Amino acid sequence: MSPAFDARTIVRVVLLAACAGMSACAPKVIPAPIVTAPRFPAFVKPPVPSVLASERGADAYERGWQFLQAGDFRTAGRELTSALRLSPAFFPAEAASGYLDLARADAKTALTHFDRVLAQQADYASALVGRGEALVALGREPEAIAALTAAVAADSALADIPRRIEVLRFRGVERSLQAARQAARSNDLEEAIRGYQSAIAASPDSAFLYREL
């Protein structure tokens, strides 16, 4: 066996060993679950614009959303973090991270994610819906109604959102009306007037509010 042959053989063996080592160290891709009954059916899945479809983080994002809907928050978070690491501008993964925080009952962090998305894409309906729900959880319902209204303007296919808006408006009217009546019973007429005016602003077609005012 010639020295040249030996050298080539050694190089080949070293390369094969290196490749095997790289394969062993590569992160394992966990197959996404098949979700037949989503854990959070009201969450609006962030669509992937065609210009982002070939981004490196797209596959990790899809897996992350599936794990979220399967209720596996830990794996969902790992996949969505991976998607953003691979493609920092891949805002569907940022929006999905917001929904993950909503699922974890962390509305404040969720709002941060949705605001980041909307800074890039102001009419991204999924993030507008998520922002609205985060604001509801934080007790900021007038702002939530504005976000959800903007979502419907951006995507008229969101058939459930107008009903959600009406529910929030009704709740706001109820609170204002209750406060106004309580103020009237306490003879705090200025506060009562403010309460009725707030209720009327939210529900201008309710004739009984004008009568009580």
N, C-alpha and C positions, 0 to 999 in steps of 0.2 A: 504494500500500500504506500503510495507516494505521499510526501509531506503536504503537497498541494491538496490532495484528496482528503487527507486528514483534517486540514484547516477548514475545507468546505464543509465537511461533516460536522465539525465542532460548531461552526457558525450556524448551521441548520438546526442542530440540537438546541443551541442557546435561544434561537428565535422561536422555536416551537415551545420551549419552556416559558419564555416571556409571554407568548400569546396565551398559553394556558393560565398563567398567573393573572393576566389582565382579565380573562373571562371569569376567573374565580372571584376577583375583587369587584367586578362590575355590579352595580346595584341591581337587585332582582326586581323584575316587573311583576307585580301582583295582578292577576287577571281581575278585571272589574266584575262585580256581581251582576247577575241578571235580575233586574228589579221589576217585578210584576205589579207590586202595590207600593208606590212611592210613599215614603215616610212623611214627606212634606208636599202634598199635591198642590198647595196654594203658591209655592215658590215658583217664580217665573224663570225657567232655565235661560241663562244668558246665551243668546245666539252668537255664533262665530261669523263675523263678516268675511266675505270671500277673500279680502286682502290679507286676512290673518290665518286662513285655512291651512296654509303650508308651514306655519310657524312651528318650531321645535316643541313648544309647550302644549300644542293642541291635544295630543294623545293623553298627556298627564291630566289636562283639564277635564277631558271626557271621563276618565277614570275617577277623578276626584268628585265629579258631580254624581256619578253612579254610587260611589261609596257614601256620599252625603245622603242620598235618597234611600240607601239601605240602612242608614242609622249608624254607620261606622265613622264617627267623627274623627277619630285619630288618623285612620288611613286617608280619609278625605283631606284632612289638613296637610298631610305629608305630600299627597299628590298635587294639591293646588300650590303648595309652596314650591314644589319641583317645577311646575309649569311656569311660575313667575320667575324662577331662577333661570330657566332655559330661555324664556322669552319675557323680559321685564315689561314690555309694552303690550302684552297679551291681556287686554282689559277684561275679557270674559272670565278669566281665572280670578281677577281681582273682585269682580262682581260676585262670583261663586263663593269667594272667601267671605264676602259680606253676608251671604245667606247662611254660610256655615256658622258665623257668629250669631246670627239670629236664632238658629237652631240651638245654639249653646246658651241662649238667653243673655247674650252680651250685646245689647243694642248700641251701646256707645261705640264699641270697636267696629261693629257692623256699619254704622253711619260713616265712620272714617273711610272704610273700603269703598262704599258707594260714592262718597264725595270725590274720591280719587278717580273713579271711573268717569264720573260726570264732568270732571275737569278736562278729560280727554275727549269725551263724546257726550255733549250736553243733552242729546235727545235719545240716549240709550234707554229704552223703555224698561228693560229688566232692572237696571240700577235705580231708575226712578221709582218703580214699585217697591224695591227693597228699601230705598231711602224712606219712602212713605211709611212702611211698616216699622222701621227702626224709630222713626219720629213718634209714631203712635205709642210704642213701648216706652218712650221717654216722656210721654205726656204732652207732646207738642203737636196736638191734633190739627190746629189751623195750618201749620206748615206741612203736616202730613197730607192734608186734603189738597194743598197746592201741588205737592210732588205727584200724587196719584192722578190728579187732573192733567198734569203735564204728560204723564205716562200714557193716558188714553189719547191725548192729542198726538203723541208720537207713534202710537200703534193702536189703531181702532179695533184690532182683533182681540184686545184684552176685554173679553165680554164680562168677566166677573168684577172688574175694578169699578165701574160706575155704581154697582150695588154697594160695594165697600165704601165708596165716597158718601153715598146717601146715608148709610148706617152711621158713619162718623159725624155727618152733619146733624143727624137726628140726636145723637148723643150730646153734641155740643148745645143744641137747642134745649134739651132736657136739663142740662146743668145750668145754663143761663136762666131758664125759667124757674127752676127750683131756687136759685140764689135770689132772683127778683122777688118771688113770692115771700121768701123768708125775710128779705129786707123790708117789704111792705108790711108784713106782720109786726116787724120791729119798729115801724114808723120811720124807717130810714129811706125816705122817698127818693133822694138823689141816687142812692145805690140801686133802689128798685128800678128807677128809670133806666139806669145804665144796663141793668140786667135784661130788661125787656128790649131795649134797643139792640143789644147784642143778639138776642134770640131772633128778632125781626130781620137783622142783617143776614142771618143764616137761613131763615125761612120766611121770606117776604110775602109769601102767598097765604100764610096762616092768619086768617082774619081774627081769631080769638086773641092773638097776641096784641093786636091793636086795641081791642076792647079792654083787655086787662090793663094795658098801658094807660 
